[in-house]
Amino acid sequence: MRSPVALLSGLVLAAGLLLAPHAAAAVPGLEGVPHFDHIVVLTEENEAAATTFAADSPAKYLKSLRSKGVFLASYYGTGHASLDNYIAMVSGQPPQPATMSDCLALSLWSCVQPQGLQAGGRNLADQLEEAKLSWRSYQDGTTTPCFHAKYAAGDVAPDPYQGNSTTGAKNYADRHNPFLYFPNVIGNQARCNAHQRPFTDLARDLARGSLPAFSFITPDTCNDGHDNPCAGKKVGGLTTVDSFLKANVPALLRYLAAHNGLLVINFDEGGTPSSPQDAVANSAEYSCPSCAGLGIGGRTGAILVSPRLRQGLTVTTGYDHYSLLRTIEDSFGISEHLGEAGRATAMTDAFRGSR
């Protein structure tokens, strides 16, 4: 007969074997996309891959990140103007007439309502919260949580926050802040306050070890390259993009490397054909037949950075913002694919040989 001590030890060991795998198990990824504990998407503005990654491009730091991960040479925007691209990234919604014009003539209220009619306004934030995963959107140029233009039923005044440096928000633009455009986010003050944060909160969260599972980072319209030159300056475009990235990305990468994280740096849209002849002659820049969005937003390229990836790999498979959304869903083990992400190709090729 075993002694009481031996019996107790055996019971403890058995309990540990039963409990430990459950407690330590990671949520598996789907479709060949590995699970990451943290995914960060940082979106810049309005540059074609042929310009950004050219030999003479001023984006030297950005180009150097190619050696730290995977370069998606055939990554495309899904529309033109900005807002339709940002909404696509977090909901899979296709471009709408209002979003294709950045809702420039509309109030924030008028612009948001149609998004709520598309699949009930369902978005990545809903999926993450249902999976009990944390998320935040870090917005450069803002100083208070849930910052945005007036949002009130019946308001018709055009949204003043367009990143034109004439408002109190300076270079912040609502149209580059995608989660605002869903009624269940902007219409819920407590939810919006908790998740829509000033960019300065990012450094605090890194220091505290509290970066959420998913982060969306929008630099202001100077730091994202939209303005060239920036208001009151002689520089802008890729020069200010690179300065912003060089100042802020290293600390983020150190955190992600230590916490099973992935950084995605993309651009909302690329170039547009100057003529039908240009479109034909340079079809690879303006068309991606294998992409759910057909590449109509132009080829921008994107970089995925993580020590788990094959370092320095270039992937030429056609991807777009819908592919990005599907890949995020897959990594977090979310089998539901929103909107056009349901037809998109997951970025499986980018993760072949990953650790």
C-alpha positions as CSV (number, residue, x, y, z in Angstrom):
1,M,0.0,0.0,0.0
2,R,1.4,3.4,-0.9
3,S,2.1,5.8,1.9
4,P,-0.2,8.9,2.4
5,V,2.7,11.2,1.4
6,A,3.3,9.2,-1.8
7,L,-0.4,9.1,-2.6
8,L,-0.8,12.9,-2.1
9,S,2.3,13.5,-4.3
10,G,0.8,11.4,-7.0
11,L,-2.5,13.3,-6.8
12,V,-0.7,16.6,-7.0
13,L,1.3,15.5,-10.0
14,A,-1.8,14.2,-11.7
15,A,-3.6,17.4,-11.1
16,G,-0.7,19.4,-12.5
17,L,-0.6,17.3,-15.6
18,L,-4.4,17.8,-16.1
19,L,-4.3,21.5,-15.4
20,A,-1.0,22.7,-16.9
21,P,-1.7,22.1,-20.6
22,H,-5.0,23.9,-20.3
23,A,-3.5,26.9,-18.5
24,A,-0.5,27.2,-20.8
25,A,-2.1,26.3,-24.2
26,A,-2.0,29.0,-26.8
27,V,-5.0,29.7,-29.0
28,P,-4.0,28.0,-32.2
29,G,-3.9,30.0,-35.4
30,L,-5.9,29.1,-38.5
31,E,-5.1,28.5,-42.2
32,G,-1.4,28.2,-41.5
33,V,-1.2,31.6,-39.8
34,P,0.6,31.2,-36.4
35,H,-0.9,32.6,-33.2
36,F,0.6,35.8,-31.9
37,D,-0.2,37.2,-28.5
38,H,0.1,40.8,-29.8
39,I,-0.6,42.2,-33.3
40,V,0.1,45.8,-34.0
41,V,-1.0,47.5,-37.3
42,L,0.6,50.8,-38.1
43,T,-0.8,52.5,-41.1
44,E,0.9,55.2,-43.2
45,E,-0.6,57.2,-46.1
46,N,-0.7,57.5,-49.8
47,E,2.5,56.0,-51.2
48,A,3.1,53.5,-53.9
49,A,5.5,50.6,-53.3
50,A,7.6,51.7,-56.3
51,T,8.2,55.0,-54.5
52,T,8.5,53.9,-50.8
53,F,10.9,51.0,-51.5
54,A,12.9,52.6,-54.3
55,A,16.7,52.8,-54.0
56,D,16.6,56.6,-53.6
57,S,13.6,56.6,-51.2
58,P,14.1,58.7,-48.0
59,A,12.3,55.9,-46.0
60,K,15.7,54.3,-45.0
61,Y,14.6,53.1,-41.6
62,L,11.4,51.6,-43.0
63,K,13.4,49.8,-45.7
64,S,15.8,48.5,-43.2
65,L,12.9,46.6,-41.4
66,R,12.7,44.3,-44.4
67,S,15.7,42.4,-43.1
68,K,13.9,41.8,-39.7
69,G,10.8,40.1,-41.2
70,V,8.8,39.6,-44.4
71,F,8.3,42.1,-47.2
72,L,4.9,41.8,-49.0
73,A,5.8,43.1,-52.4
74,S,2.3,42.8,-53.8
75,Y,0.2,44.2,-51.0
76,Y,-2.6,46.5,-52.3
77,G,-5.1,49.1,-51.0
78,T,-8.7,48.4,-51.5
79,G,-10.0,51.8,-52.6
80,H,-9.2,55.4,-53.1
81,A,-9.5,58.2,-50.7
82,S,-8.5,57.1,-47.2
83,L,-11.6,56.2,-45.2
84,D,-12.7,53.2,-47.3
85,N,-9.3,51.6,-46.8
86,Y,-9.2,52.1,-43.1
87,I,-12.8,50.7,-42.7
88,A,-11.8,47.7,-44.9
89,M,-9.0,46.8,-42.6
90,V,-11.2,46.5,-39.5
91,S,-14.5,45.3,-40.9
92,G,-14.1,43.9,-44.4
93,Q,-16.7,46.4,-45.7
94,P,-16.3,47.3,-49.4
95,P,-16.0,51.0,-50.4
96,Q,-19.2,53.0,-50.2
97,P,-19.9,56.3,-52.1
98,A,-19.5,58.3,-48.9
99,T,-16.3,56.7,-47.7
100,M,-14.8,56.8,-51.2
101,S,-14.9,60.6,-50.8
102,D,-13.7,60.6,-47.2
103,C,-17.1,61.9,-46.2
104,L,-15.5,65.4,-46.5
105,A,-18.9,67.1,-47.1
106,L,-20.7,65.1,-44.4
107,S,-21.0,65.4,-40.7
108,L,-19.5,62.6,-38.6
109,W,-23.0,61.4,-37.7
110,S,-24.1,61.2,-41.3
111,C,-20.9,59.3,-42.3
112,V,-21.1,56.8,-39.5
113,Q,-24.8,55.7,-39.9
114,P,-24.3,53.8,-43.2
115,Q,-21.5,51.7,-41.7
116,G,-24.0,50.4,-39.1
117,L,-26.2,49.1,-42.0
118,Q,-23.4,47.0,-43.4
119,A,-23.6,43.6,-41.6
120,G,-25.0,45.3,-38.6
121,G,-21.8,47.4,-38.3
122,R,-19.9,44.4,-37.1
123,N,-16.2,44.9,-36.8
124,L,-12.9,43.5,-35.5
125,A,-13.4,45.1,-32.1
126,D,-16.6,43.1,-31.7
127,Q,-14.8,39.9,-32.6
128,L,-11.9,40.6,-30.2
129,E,-14.1,41.4,-27.3
130,E,-16.2,38.2,-27.9
131,A,-12.9,36.3,-27.8
132,K,-12.0,38.1,-24.6
133,L,-9.0,39.8,-26.3
134,S,-8.0,43.3,-25.5
135,W,-7.6,46.1,-28.1
136,R,-6.8,49.7,-28.4
137,S,-6.5,52.3,-31.2
138,Y,-3.6,54.8,-30.6
139,Q,-4.2,58.1,-32.3
140,D,-1.4,60.5,-32.9
141,G,-2.3,64.2,-32.5
142,T,-5.0,63.6,-29.9
143,T,-4.8,64.3,-26.2
144,T,-8.0,62.9,-24.8
145,P,-9.7,59.5,-25.1
146,C,-12.3,59.0,-27.8
147,F,-11.4,62.3,-29.5
148,H,-13.5,63.1,-32.6
149,A,-15.8,65.7,-34.2
150,K,-19.3,66.3,-32.9
151,Y,-21.4,63.2,-33.1
152,A,-25.1,64.0,-32.7
153,A,-28.2,62.8,-34.5
154,G,-29.3,65.2,-37.2
155,D,-26.0,67.2,-37.2
156,V,-25.2,68.3,-40.8
157,A,-22.0,70.4,-40.2
158,P,-19.0,68.8,-42.1
159,D,-16.5,67.1,-39.9
160,P,-13.8,69.7,-39.1
161,Y,-11.1,67.3,-38.1
162,Q,-9.3,66.7,-41.4
163,G,-5.7,67.0,-40.4
164,N,-5.4,70.5,-41.8
165,S,-3.8,72.1,-38.7
166,T,-6.6,74.7,-38.5
167,T,-8.4,72.9,-35.6
168,G,-7.5,72.2,-32.0
169,A,-6.5,68.7,-33.0
170,K,-3.8,70.1,-35.4
171,N,-2.8,67.2,-37.7
172,Y,-5.3,64.6,-36.5
173,A,-7.9,63.4,-39.0
174,D,-11.0,61.5,-38.1
175,R,-11.0,59.7,-41.4
176,H,-7.8,57.9,-40.4
177,N,-9.3,56.5,-37.2
178,P,-11.4,53.5,-38.4
179,F,-13.1,52.3,-35.3
180,L,-14.9,55.6,-34.9
181,Y,-17.0,54.8,-37.9
182,F,-19.1,52.1,-36.2
183,P,-22.1,53.1,-34.2
184,N,-21.5,50.6,-31.5
185,V,-18.1,52.1,-30.8
186,I,-18.5,55.9,-31.2
187,G,-22.1,55.7,-29.8
188,N,-20.9,53.9,-26.6
189,Q,-18.9,56.5,-24.7
190,A,-17.5,54.1,-22.1
191,R,-16.3,51.7,-24.8
192,C,-14.9,54.5,-26.9
193,N,-13.0,56.0,-24.0
194,A,-11.5,52.7,-23.0
195,H,-10.2,51.8,-26.5
196,Q,-9.7,55.0,-28.5
197,R,-6.5,56.4,-26.9
198,P,-4.0,59.2,-27.5
199,F,-0.8,57.9,-29.1
200,T,1.2,59.0,-26.0
201,D,-0.5,56.1,-24.1
202,L,1.5,53.7,-26.2
203,A,4.7,54.4,-24.4
204,R,2.9,54.0,-21.0
205,D,1.4,50.7,-22.0
206,L,4.8,49.4,-23.2
207,A,6.4,50.4,-19.9
208,R,3.7,48.8,-17.9
209,G,3.7,45.6,-19.9
210,S,0.0,46.1,-20.8
211,L,0.0,46.3,-24.6
212,P,-3.3,44.9,-25.7
213,A,-3.7,41.8,-27.9
214,F,-4.5,44.1,-30.9
215,S,-3.3,47.6,-31.5
216,F,-4.0,50.0,-34.4
217,I,-1.7,53.0,-34.6
218,T,-2.4,56.0,-36.8
219,P,0.3,58.7,-37.0
220,D,-1.0,62.2,-37.6
221,T,-1.1,63.6,-41.1
222,C,2.4,64.9,-40.9
223,N,3.9,61.7,-39.5
224,D,2.0,59.4,-41.8
225,G,3.3,61.0,-44.9
226,H,-0.1,62.4,-46.0
227,D,1.1,66.0,-46.0
228,N,4.1,67.0,-48.1
229,P,5.3,69.4,-46.9
230,C,3.7,69.3,-43.5
231,A,1.9,72.5,-42.3
232,G,4.5,75.0,-41.2
233,K,7.4,72.8,-42.3
234,K,9.6,72.3,-45.3
235,V,9.5,68.5,-45.2
236,G,6.8,65.8,-45.2
237,G,5.9,62.7,-47.1
238,L,8.2,59.7,-46.6
239,T,10.8,61.9,-44.8
240,T,8.5,62.5,-41.9
241,V,7.2,58.9,-42.1
242,D,10.7,57.6,-41.6
243,S,11.5,60.0,-38.8
244,F,8.4,59.0,-36.9
245,L,9.1,55.3,-37.4
246,K,12.7,55.6,-36.4
247,A,11.7,57.4,-33.2
248,N,8.9,55.1,-32.1
249,V,9.2,51.6,-33.6
250,P,12.4,50.3,-31.9
251,A,10.8,50.3,-28.4
252,L,7.7,48.6,-29.9
253,L,9.7,45.9,-31.6
254,R,11.7,45.1,-28.4
255,Y,8.4,44.6,-26.6
256,L,6.9,42.5,-29.4
257,A,10.0,40.4,-29.6
258,A,9.8,39.6,-25.9
259,H,6.0,39.0,-25.9
260,N,5.3,36.9,-29.0
261,G,4.2,39.9,-31.1
262,L,3.9,40.9,-34.7
263,L,4.2,44.4,-36.2
264,V,2.5,45.2,-39.6
265,I,3.4,48.4,-41.3
266,N,1.3,49.2,-44.3
267,F,0.0,52.2,-46.3
268,D,-3.7,52.9,-46.9
269,E,-3.5,53.3,-50.7
270,G,-1.0,53.8,-53.5
271,G,-1.0,55.5,-56.8
272,T,-3.8,55.8,-59.4
273,P,-3.4,55.5,-63.2
274,S,-2.9,58.8,-64.9
275,S,-4.7,57.5,-68.0
276,P,-6.2,54.3,-69.4
277,Q,-2.9,53.7,-71.2
278,D,-1.0,54.1,-67.9
279,A,-3.3,51.5,-66.3
280,V,-2.5,49.0,-69.1
281,A,1.2,49.7,-69.2
282,N,1.6,49.4,-65.5
283,S,-1.2,46.9,-64.6
284,A,0.8,45.4,-61.8
285,E,0.7,48.7,-59.9
286,Y,-3.1,49.1,-60.2
287,S,-4.5,45.6,-60.4
288,C,-4.4,42.4,-58.4
289,P,-6.9,40.0,-59.9
290,S,-6.3,37.4,-57.1
291,C,-7.1,40.0,-54.4
292,A,-10.6,40.3,-53.0
293,G,-10.4,44.0,-53.6
294,L,-8.9,43.6,-57.1
295,G,-6.0,45.9,-56.2
296,I,-7.9,49.0,-57.1
297,G,-6.3,50.9,-54.2
298,G,-2.9,50.5,-55.8
299,R,0.2,48.5,-54.9
300,T,1.7,49.8,-51.6
301,G,3.8,47.0,-50.2
302,A,3.8,46.1,-46.5
303,I,6.2,44.8,-44.0
304,L,5.6,42.2,-41.3
305,V,8.2,42.3,-38.4
306,S,8.7,39.5,-35.9
307,P,11.7,37.4,-34.9
308,R,9.5,34.4,-35.5
309,L,9.4,35.0,-39.2
310,R,11.9,34.0,-41.9
311,Q,14.1,37.1,-41.8
312,G,14.6,39.0,-45.0
313,L,11.9,37.0,-47.0
314,T,10.1,38.7,-49.9
315,V,6.6,37.3,-50.8
316,T,5.0,38.2,-54.1
317,T,1.6,36.7,-53.5
318,G,-1.2,39.3,-54.0
319,Y,-2.7,40.5,-50.7
320,D,-4.7,43.5,-49.7
321,H,-6.4,45.0,-46.6
322,Y,-9.0,42.2,-46.6
323,S,-6.2,39.7,-46.5
324,L,-4.8,41.5,-43.5
325,L,-8.1,41.4,-41.7
326,R,-8.5,37.6,-42.4
327,T,-4.9,37.0,-41.2
328,I,-5.5,38.9,-37.9
329,E,-8.7,36.9,-37.4
330,D,-6.8,33.6,-38.2
331,S,-3.9,34.4,-35.8
332,F,-6.3,35.0,-32.9
333,G,-8.2,31.8,-33.7
334,I,-11.3,33.6,-34.9
335,S,-13.0,31.5,-37.7
336,E,-15.5,34.2,-38.6
337,H,-14.2,36.3,-41.5
338,L,-16.0,39.7,-41.8
339,G,-17.2,41.0,-45.1
340,E,-14.8,40.8,-48.0
341,A,-12.2,39.0,-45.7
342,G,-14.4,36.0,-46.3
343,R,-13.2,36.0,-50.0
344,A,-9.7,37.1,-49.3
345,T,-6.5,35.1,-49.2
346,A,-4.9,34.8,-45.8
347,M,-1.2,35.7,-45.7
348,T,-0.2,32.1,-45.3
349,D,2.9,32.4,-47.6
350,A,4.4,35.1,-45.3
351,F,4.5,32.6,-42.4
352,R,6.0,29.6,-44.1
353,G,9.0,28.5,-42.1
354,S,8.1,30.7,-39.2
355,R,9.1,29.5,-35.7
